[in-house]
Amino acid sequence: MMQHEVAQRIAAVPGTKEYGILAVQMQAFCDVKYLFKVGRAVFKPRPEVDSAVIRMVPKPADPVEDSEGFRLFVRRAFHQRRKTLWNNLKEYYDTAAMPEATLKLRAEALTVAEPVGMFGCWVLRRISWVALGMFTRPFLINRFNSPTKEMYNLQLNKKLR
């Protein structure tokens, strides 16, 4: 049980005002379901806010290897809500291999699986650069797995299944 507004943010769906960093980070690692609202009148002393009950069940396998890196990626994608993904990510990641249509979207338009797929591709690319001894700038390197948009779509489709 938690504050009603927080429960709404955790269980939010893409495209809504409540959908943001908290929803993506929680739903990426847990199956989240909003169960019911608990009114403030049932508590003594009466609080100033309503409560809600949600169910969070951890997923059997983590969707990404580097959970801290993923959390940072999501925070950067949602950094300024009214900006596009390109504007939010261009300083930290090489976005050249990303489909242009995706970069024109705002983070709030992406499903939970899409940032997971995007981050997975960038991490694989970074690991391959480290193996080749080409790791020079940790935050400004090309973190994308493939030079083609088709590979991005393939990786994303695997995450959606």
N, C-alpha and C positions, 0 to 999 in steps of 0.2 A: 504494500500500500504506500502511496506517495501522493504528493500534491497533484491535483487534477491537471493543471497546465503542464507539468513536467511529464506526466503519463501521456498526454496528448502529443507532446513533442517526440517522445521515444517511439510511439506507435504510428507516427505520421506517415502519410504516403506522398510520393513525389508530386510536385506541383501545388502543394498547399502551403499556406503561410507558416505552419508549424514545422514543416519538413526542413531539416538542416543538419548540422554537424552531429548532433546527438542522435538523431534518427538513423543516419547512415552508419555511424560507428557502432551503435547497439544492434541494429538489424543485420549488420555484416557478420557478427559473431554469435548472435542469438536469434531464435525464432520468437518474435514479440507479438503478443495479442492483448489488446485492450479488452478487459473483461466487464467492468462496471464502475459506475460513479458512486461514491459514498458521500452523502450530504453532510454538511457541517453540523446539522442539528442532532446527529446521533452521538456526538462527543460531549463530554463534560470535563473540563470547561470547554465551551464552544469556541473552536478556532475561527480565524478570519477567512479561511479558504476551504474549498471543497477538496475531497480526496478521491482517489481512484485506485482500482486494483488492476494490475497488469500481470501477465504471465510471461516470463523470460526463460526460455529453455536454451542452454548453450548448444550450438551446433556440434555434431560429432567431430568435425574436422575444421580447423581454422581455415578461412578462405585465402589467407595470405601468410607467408612465412614471417615477414617482418611487421608485426602488429604496430610497433611504435612508429615505423616509417609510414605505414598506412594511415595512422591517426594524424600524422603531420601533413600528409598529402591531402586528406579530407579537409583539414583545417584551412589549408592554403586554397583549396578549390572553393570553399565557402567563405573565404576571408572577407570579401566585399560582396554582399548578396546581389546587388544590382549589376555587377560586372560579369562579363562572359568568362568562360573557362580560360580562354587564351589570355585575357588580361590578368587573371588571378595566378596563372601558372607559369607565364613566360619568364619570370625572373628566376625560377627555381628548376625548371625542367625544359628539356628540348622538345618543343611541340611541333617540330617540322614534319614528323612522320604521322601525326594525328590527322584524321579526316577533318577537313575544314568545316564541314557541317557540325561536327561534334564540338569543335572549338568555339563556334558561334553561340552555343547553348549556355545557359546559366546552370550552375551546379544544381540548383533546386529542380531542374527538369530531368535530371538523370535518375534512373532507378538505382537501387542499392548495388545491384550486380555490375553496373557499368563502371563506377569508380574502382571496384575490386578488380575488374578486368584490366582497366587502364593502368592501375598501380602494378599489377602483376607483370605486365609487359615491360614497364620501365625498370622494375627491379631486376628482371632477367637480363636486360640490356646492360645494366650497371655491373652485374656480376661478370658478364662476359668481358667487359672492358677491364675489370680488375685482373682477370685471368691473363689477359694479353699485356698487362703492364701499362695500360693506357689511362689509368685512373689518375687524373691530374687535379681536377677541381670537383670536390665531392658534391656540391649542390648544383653545378651548372653543366654537368655532363649529359650526354644523350642517354636517358634512362629508358628508352623505348626498345622493345625486343626486336622489332623488325623494321626494315627500311620501307616496307610496303603497307599500304592501307589494308590489303587483303589479309595480311597476317594479324593485324589488329582485330579485324572482324572475326577471324577464326578464333583468336584467344577469347574474345568477348563472348562468342557463341558457346564456347566450352563452359564458361562460367555461368551462363544462363540455363544450361541443361540441368 
